[in-house]
Amino acid sequence: MVIVRIIDGAMQIIYKNKKNIHLATGLNANNQLNESSIIRGVQCLELFAERLKGFPAEHVRVIATHTLRVAKNKHQFLMAAAKVFPFPIEIISGQEEARLIYLGAMTTESTSSTDTKFVVDIGGGSTEIAIGKGNDLKPLLVASRPMGCVTYAKQFFHDQKIDFDSFQRARLAAEQQIESMIHIIKKQKITVAFGSSGTIKAIYRILLDIGVCDGIITPKRLNDLIRYILEFKSCQDINYPSLSNERKSIFVSGLAIFCGIFYALGLEALRFSPCALREGVLYELIDGPNFRDIRQNTAQLLSDHYNVDQRHAKQVVKTAKFLFSQWQQQTQIVIPPNLESILYWAAQLHEVGLKINFTSIHKHSSYILKNSNLPGFNEEQQLLLATLVRYHRKSINIDEIPYFSLFEYKHIISAMQMLRLSILINNQRNTDLNLDAFKLKLSKNSPTQITLEVNQDFVEKNKLILLDLEQEQKYWKPIDDWQLSIKICRYKINSV
């Protein structure tokens, strides 16, 4: 945990606290997180919560990475954490983690505007790689591979014993993980390389211990270090002043992963960067508007890539904003800011699957959104985007809506209703649609029981809209507490 304050636009660290939980050690072969690991993690969060008392929620970001990404019982952890820790925990994808690591490293490292920069970060359960060019803080390439110093220690170095064969197997396994990327990365012609976080920091410090003044990792220095390390028979026997007892058990496995990457990519030198994921998260937390711009830019790039009809998408977004505004004015439910934004991005991107086929477009679009790399979105935000789009038309299976820890069910279904109505109203793809022809009224009994008043003159000129709304009523009817009533009203509306 890092707490900073901003002085004249610069970050100043005022508090740091680190607890090595090694959550990945608690994953079994079926990716179930054991009870003791959950308890350790929750106890750590409970301790951190004491220091964060009084902090506004918008000033805190809590990021979870590989272990909670893969843990099948992650919700057990999240629910236990919620009892003692008042801030939402965001699980981010490996690609998003790589992007944030690159951002954190590049905000502090001085490089040339012509450099092609490579950043690697070896974590407990995964390794992240990013490549960028010049002064742009957005990487060109990001990747995450399921190899980490904790998981490789369990897999290759049983009982913490060290031998050449085990080291080679771990190294080759790491190389195999990046095999498909080697040609792509080499093609970028890397000019400067950085490594961040625990494993590479430990390598850097050991090099300093043995007299390498600049701490830069080169092929010869790495070979020498490996030779020194392999003289030990057990991880706990490794004796360097800078290597802590906690790090010893996972250092050799991390070193093997690093060697596999370093040699496979033919790197000539690599420098340690003290900044990584935490600094990237802090940078975006402080520069809040820029964080939102990243997600908006992501949505626009995806829209362009799949040749979405921009005029139609903008009209659906406009309608979603129109209906949501009326809904919000009539309910006591407080909607999280992120959910409103995701509703509008869902409206913008609901037709990305049209490039595959119109039949089952809602399923195609949802699949694309769920499985694409979406910079700026955490795991649940991306899943919510895909879920809203999945149910933007046709029947709705409420039981198939995933569990969310950052969003409540009542928020999700209300957003889903607004999206469905916004898309339905624009079925005829009329960009001159006068939204004043529609009025949304909520029942006093439930915010999911809606009456849509439609101007009679509008209905007479657009007879298909009534048939579409009647069909939508049938989709809502089987769902408990959902109700869509249609009321044709005569009132004057201003022409567009």
N, C-alpha and C positions, 0 to 999 in steps of 0.2 A: 504494500500500500504506500502510495506517495501522495502527499498533500503539498500543493504549491500555492503561492499567491503571485499576482501579476504586479510587477513594479516597472513603470515606464514601458509597458508593452513586452517585458521579458519575464520568463518564468523564474521564480525563486523558490527552491525547495525549502519547506519549513518543517517537514516531518517525513520520516521513512520508517517502515516496519516490515520486516520480512520473516515469514514462517515457512520453512520447507515442509510441505505436507506430502509431496510425492503421491498425488492422488492416483496417478496411473498404476501404481503398484497394487491398487485394489481392484483392478479389472481382471476378471477371469477369462477363460477361453471363449465364453459366450458374450463377452463385453458387458457383464453385469458387475456393477460397482459394489464391493462388499460393505458390510455395515460399519466396520472399523474405519474404513477410509471416509465414509460419509460423516461419521462422528468427528473425525479429525478436521475435515473441511469445515463443518458447521461450527465447531469450537473456535476455529481460526476466525471465521466471519463474526462470531459473537464477540470476540476480542476486538476486532476492528470496529465493530458497531459502537463500542464505548467511545472510541476516539472521534467518531463521525457524528455524535449527538449534536443536534442543532443545525446540521448542514442541510440546505435546501436540496431537494431531490435533483433539481436541474444542474446542480454543481457537482454531482457525483456520477461517475460511470464505473460499472463493475463488469469486467470482461471474463468470460470463461472460454477456454480453448479446447484442445484435443480431447481430453478425457471425457468432458461432458458432451462433446460432439458425438462421440461414439457410444457412450454408456446408454444401454437400453433402458435402464431404470433411472435416467437423469431426473425425471420428475420427482422421484423419491427424495433425491438430494435437494432439489429446488424447493419442495414443500417444507422439508425440515429446516432449510436455511431461512425461509420466509418467516418462521416463528421467532427468530432471534435477530434477523438482519433486515432492516426496513427498506432497503434499496433494491430495485430490480436488477437481476443478473442477466446479462446479455450473453448468449452463446453465439460466437461468430464462426463463420466458415474458415477453413484453412486458407483460402484465397484472400479473404478479408483480413485475416491475421497477417499474411505476408505483405499485404498493402500497407497496413498500419506499421509493421516493423520497418518497412522501407521508408515510410514517412518519418518515423521517429529517428532513424539513423541519418537520413539526409538533411534534417533540420539542423544538425549540429556538425556534420562533416564538411570540410572545405574541399571542394573539387572543381575541376575545370568545366567550363560550359560545353566543352567538346567531349567530355568523358562519357564512356559507357560504363555504368556502375552496377556491380553485382553485390547483393546482400544475402547472406545465409544466416539462419538462426536455428540452432538445434535445441529443441525443447525436450520435455519429458516423454511425450508420446508421439510427437510429429516434428518434422523439419520443414521450415518455410524458406522459399527462395524467391527473390524478386530482382528484376533487372530494369533499369531506367536509363535515360539519356539526359545529359546536360543538367540544367537547373530545374527541370520539371519535377515536382514532387509526386507526380502520378506515374507509377511504374508501367512499363510497356508489357511486362510479362510477370505473372505471379503464379506460384505453384506451392502445393503442400503435399508432403509425402508421409505416410504412416510409419515413420521410423524415429524413435526418440531414445535418449540415453537411459530412461527408466525401463522402457519396454525391451530394449536390446540387452540390457543387463540381465533381465529375467530370461530372455531367450537364448543368449549365447554364453553368458558367464555365470554358470550355476555355482552356487556357494561362494561367489566372488573370487573364483580361481582364475588366474591369468595364464594363458599359454598361446603359443604362436598360431596353432590351428584355429582356436576359438576366435582370435583376433581377425584372422584372415576370413573366416566365414562371415563374421559381422561386417567386415569391410566390403566384401563382395555382395552381401545382401543389400547394403546401402547403395552400392554402385548399380545394382540391378533395379532398385527403386527409381533411379533417375535415368535409366538406360534410354527410355524413349525421348528424353529431353536433351540429351548430350549434344546431338547435332544442332538442335535449335539454339541452344545456349551458346555453343561455340561460334555459330554463325553471327552472333551479335558482336563478336570481337571485343570482349571485355577489356577495359583499360585500367580499371581500379576495382578492387574487391574488398568487402568488409564482412566481418562476422560479429554477431552480437550474442548476448546472454551467456548463461552459465558455463557451458562446455568450452566455448571459444575464449571466454574470459579466463578460464582455468589454464588453457593452453598458453595464452598470452602471459599470464603471471608466472607459470613454470619456466617459460623461456627467459623471463627476467631473473628468476631464481638461479638459472644456470649460466647467467652472464650475457645474455643477448640484450644489449642496451636498448634497442628500439622496439623490441617485442614483435616485430613484423614476422609473420609466418611464411617461410619459403620452403621449397621442396627439400633442401638439404637439412634445414633446421627441424623440419617435421620428421624426416627419416631418423635423425639423431634422437629425437624425443621418443619415437616409437621403440628404438633400440634400447634406450634407457628403461622405458616402462616395462618392456617384455622381460627384463632381468628380474622383475618381482614375480613372486608366485601367487600372491593374493592382493586383491584391491586394497585391503587394509594395511598392507606392508609398504605401499607407496609413501615415500617420505620426502615431501617438498614443503618448505615453510609456508607457502601460500595456499596449499591444498588442504581444505578443511576436512575433518573426519566425515561430515555429511556428504561431501562431494566425492570422496574416495570411491564409494560403492557404485557410482554411476559415471565416473570419469573415463574409464577405459572403453566402455561401450560408446560414449560420446565421441571419444577420440577416433574410434574405428569408423563411425559414421562420417566424421569430418574428413578422414583420410580418403574414404570412398568417393566423396564429392570432390575434394581438392585435386586428387590425381586424375579422376575420370574427366574433369573439365580442363585439365592441363593448366591450372592456375599457377602463376609465377610468384605471386606474393599476395598476402591477405593481411589486412589490418583489423585490429579489434576496435569495435565501436561501442562505447559505453551506453549508447541510447538505442532503444528498440521499441517493443510493443507499448510499454507504459507511456513513453514519451510521445508516440504517435497518437495514442488515445487522448492524452492531455492536450496535445496540439489542437486536435479537432474539438475537444470539449471547450477549450478557451475560444477557439475561432468558430463558434456555433453556426453562424450563417453559412460558412464555407462547407461545414459538414452537410448541411441540408442541400447545398448546391451540388455536392458530389452525387447524392442520390437522384436529384433531378436530372443531372447530366447523364447518369446511368440509364434512367428511364428514356431519355431522349435518344441516346445512342442505340438502345434496344429497339425503339420505335423505328428509327431510321434503317437499322439493319434488316428488319423484317418487313420493310415497305408498308408500314401501317398508313392507312388513309388519314392524313393529318387533320384535314378539315372535319371529318366525322369524329375523330378522337377528341378534338378540341370542343366540339359541340356536346359530346357525352360528358366530358369533364365539367363544362359549364352547367349542364343540367344537374349533375351530381352536387355541385356547389349550391345551386339554387334550391334543390330539395333538402339537402343536409342543413342549410341555414334555417329553413322552415321547421324541420324536425328539432333542431337544437333549441329553437326559441320556445318550444312547447314541452320540453322534457326537463326533469331535474337531474337526469343522468349526465355526469361529467365525462366527456370523451377525452381520452389521452390525445395530445397534439399529434403524436406519431400516427395514430389510427386514421385521423382525418386525412393526413397527407397520403397514407397508403391507399385509402379509398379513391383518391383522385388519380394516383398512379395506376390503380387497377382499371379505372375508367379509360385512362390513356392507352393501356397496354392489352386490353381484353381481346384484341384481334391479332395479336402476334402469331397465333396459330393458324391464321388464314392462309399463310404461305404453304402449310402442309395440306389442308383440306378444310372446306367449310363444314362438312359433316363432322360432328363432335368437336367443333372449334373450341368449345369451352375446355375440353379435356386436353387438346393439343396446346392451347395457350397456357394452361396451368402447368403442363409438363415442362414447357420451355422456361417459364418463370421459376419453377421449383429447382431446375437443374442448371441454370445459367450462372455464370459468375456475375454477381451484382454488387460492384463496389459501393460501400457506404451502408449497405443493409446488413443488419445482424441476422442470425439464423431464423429467429421467430418473425421478424419483419418480412423476410423473404417468403417464409411459409404462409404467412397471413395474406400476402399479395397473391400468391398462387392459389390459396384457398378461396378467396373472394372471386377470383376469375373463374375458378373451377365451377362455382355455383352461380354464375351470372345469368344462366338461362336453363331451361328444362327443369326437371324435377330436382328436389333437394333432399339429400339424406343427412339429416341432422346428426345421426349417430357416427357418421364418417368425418365430421369436423374434428381436426386434431386438437389435442390439449395444448393450451398456451399458458405460460406462466406470466407473460408480460401484458396480456390482454384478457379481459373478462368476456365470458360468453355473451352477456347482454350487449356488449360493445360490438362484438363480431357480427351477430345476427342483424343488428340495426344497420351496420355498414353494408351488409349483404343485401338487405332490402332496398336501401337507397341506390346501390349499384344496379340491381336488377331493374328497378323502375326507370332509372336514367337511361339504360341501354334500350329498354323496351320502347320508351317514348320516342327514341330516335331511330326506330326500326326502318322508317322510310327514308332515312339519311337526308332529311331536309335541313339544310344549313340555315334556312330562314325561319326555323321554328320559333314561334312566339311562346316563351315559357310562361308568360302571364296567363296562358290558357289553363294552367294547372295550379291547384292549391292543395297542399298537404295538410291533413288534419289528423292529430293523434287522439286515440281513445283515452279517456281519463283512467281506464282500467289497466291499460298496458301500452307501452310505447311500440310494441310490435303489432298492434291492431290499428290499422291505418285506413283512413278514408281519403281517396283521391278525387277531388272535385275537378271536373273537366268542363270547359266552356262549351255550350251547346253549338254555337256557330262553328267552333273549331271541329267538333265531332262531325257535323254535317259535311264539312269539306274534307275530312280525313276519317272516313268510315272504318278503315282497317284498324285504327288505333283502338276502337272499342272492342273489336274481336280479339286483338292481342291482349288487352287488359282482362277480358273475360277468361281467356286461357290462363293468364297469370294467376287469376283467382283460384283456378283448379289446382295449380302447383302449390299454392299456399295452404289450401284447405286441410290436407292431411297432417299438418304440423301443429302441434300443441301451441296455443296462444298466438298463432299467426292468423291474421285476418286482413283481407284487402277488400274494401267496399268501394264501389264506383258510384259517383253521384254526378249526374249531368245537370249543370246549372246555367242559367241565362244571366249573364252580366257582360258589361261592355269591357273590352280590352283594347288597349292602345295598339295600333298597327306597328309592325317591326320597322 
